[in-house]
Amino acid sequence: YFLLNGRSYPDTVTPGPLATQTTDGVMHFSQPLPSIINIPAGGRALLRISDLDVTEYQTLASLGIPMTVIGLNAKLLRDQAGNNMYYKTNSITLAGGESLDVILDASDTSKYQSGDVYYLYTPNLDHLSNDAENFGGLMTEVRIN
């Protein structure tokens, strides 16, 4: 399973904690926070995306809302003179142990209106499943509220 915030799609957009019943009938709860990215209309969202995988690279794409990469491994992208080295992209790739800080900018209200839904997902098709079950994996929703 490939996870975002400890959840795999469609659980990434399920509100509340995840519940599992054990063999003795007792419910156990885990990961109380959903992985939905909510952006207020006319706003932006700052994400720190970390790859905890130790065997594979992970790629995440955001079609519709551009990502501005502003940090790598918890450091701002700046050169020795202090100039910003930020860049815009629609996909990022991380190795195990790396993190990127990205801004999803939905400040243009003529393009991004309340109620719009976009997806942050992996273009690696084998990572968009939950083992033998398709339509899962590394994906969540970006909602404009």
C-alpha positions in Angstrom: 0.0 0.0 0.0 1.1 3.5 -0.8 0.0 6.1 1.8 -0.6 9.8 2.2 -0.7 10.8 5.9 -1.1 7.1 6.8 -4.1 6.6 4.5 -4.7 5.2 1.1 -7.3 6.4 -1.3 -10.4 6.5 -0.9 -9.6 6.6 2.9 -7.6 9.8 2.3 -10.9 11.7 1.8 -12.9 9.9 4.5 -13.5 12.3 7.5 -12.8 11.2 11.0 -10.7 8.3 12.3 -10.4 5.0 10.5 -12.0 2.1 12.4 -11.1 -1.6 12.3 -12.9 -4.4 14.1 -10.7 -7.0 15.7 -11.5 -10.7 16.1 -12.8 -10.1 19.6 -15.3 -7.5 18.3 -13.6 -4.5 19.7 -13.2 -1.5 17.4 -9.7 0.0 17.1 -9.3 3.5 15.7 -6.3 5.0 13.8 -5.2 8.1 12.0 -7.8 10.6 13.1 -6.9 13.2 10.4 -8.0 13.0 6.8 -5.6 13.8 4.0 -7.9 16.2 2.2 -6.3 19.5 1.3 -8.7 22.4 1.9 -7.8 25.7 0.3 -10.0 28.7 1.1 -11.3 30.5 -2.0 -8.7 33.0 -3.1 -6.1 31.3 -0.9 -3.0 29.1 -1.0 -1.9 26.0 0.8 1.6 25.2 2.0 2.5 21.5 2.0 5.5 19.7 3.3 5.7 16.4 1.5 8.0 13.8 2.9 9.0 10.5 1.4 9.5 7.8 4.1 10.0 5.1 1.5 13.4 3.4 1.6 13.2 1.4 -1.6 11.5 3.5 -4.3 11.2 7.1 -5.6 7.7 8.6 -5.3 6.2 11.1 -7.7 3.2 13.3 -7.0 1.4 15.4 -9.6 -1.1 18.2 -9.3 -3.0 19.0 -12.5 -5.0 22.2 -12.5 -3.3 23.9 -9.6 0.4 24.7 -10.1 2.9 23.8 -7.4 5.6 26.3 -6.5 8.5 24.4 -4.9 10.0 26.7 -2.2 12.0 24.3 0.0 14.0 21.2 -0.1 14.7 19.1 3.0 13.3 21.8 5.3 15.6 24.5 3.8 14.4 27.4 1.7 15.5 27.2 -1.9 18.0 30.1 -2.0 21.4 30.6 -3.4 24.5 31.9 -1.5 23.4 35.5 -2.2 19.9 34.9 -0.7 18.1 35.0 -4.1 15.0 32.8 -4.3 15.5 29.7 -6.4 11.7 28.8 -6.3 10.3 27.0 -9.4 6.8 26.1 -10.6 5.9 22.6 -11.7 3.0 20.2 -11.9 4.9 17.2 -10.5 7.6 16.4 -8.0 9.7 13.4 -7.4 11.2 12.5 -4.0 13.7 9.9 -2.9 13.5 8.1 0.5 14.1 10.5 3.3 13.6 13.7 1.2 11.0 16.4 1.7 9.8 19.2 -0.4 7.9 22.3 0.6 5.4 23.4 -2.0 2.7 26.0 -2.3 -0.6 25.2 -4.1 -1.8 28.6 -5.3 -5.5 29.0 -5.8 -5.6 32.8 -5.3 -7.0 33.5 -8.8 -10.7 33.4 -8.1 -11.6 33.5 -11.8 -9.9 30.1 -12.2 -10.4 28.5 -8.8 -13.9 28.8 -7.4 -15.5 27.5 -4.3 -16.6 23.9 -4.8 -13.9 23.0 -7.3 -12.1 19.7 -6.7 -8.6 18.9 -8.0 -6.4 15.8 -7.3 -2.9 15.4 -5.9 -1.9 11.9 -7.1 0.9 9.7 -8.3 1.3 9.2 -12.1 2.9 5.8 -11.3 0.0 3.7 -12.1 1.2 0.7 -10.0 1.0 3.0 -7.0 -2.7 3.8 -7.6 -4.0 0.6 -6.2 -4.4 -1.1 -2.8 -2.6 -4.4 -3.5 -5.1 -6.2 -5.8 -7.8 -3.6 -5.5 -7.7 -0.8 -8.1 -8.5 2.9 -7.6 -6.6 3.4 -4.4 -3.1 4.3 -3.3 -1.3 7.6 -3.4 -4.1 10.1 -4.2 -6.1 12.7 -2.4 -8.4 15.6 -3.1 -7.6 19.3 -3.2 -10.9 21.2 -2.4 -11.5 24.9 -2.9 -13.8 26.0 0.0 
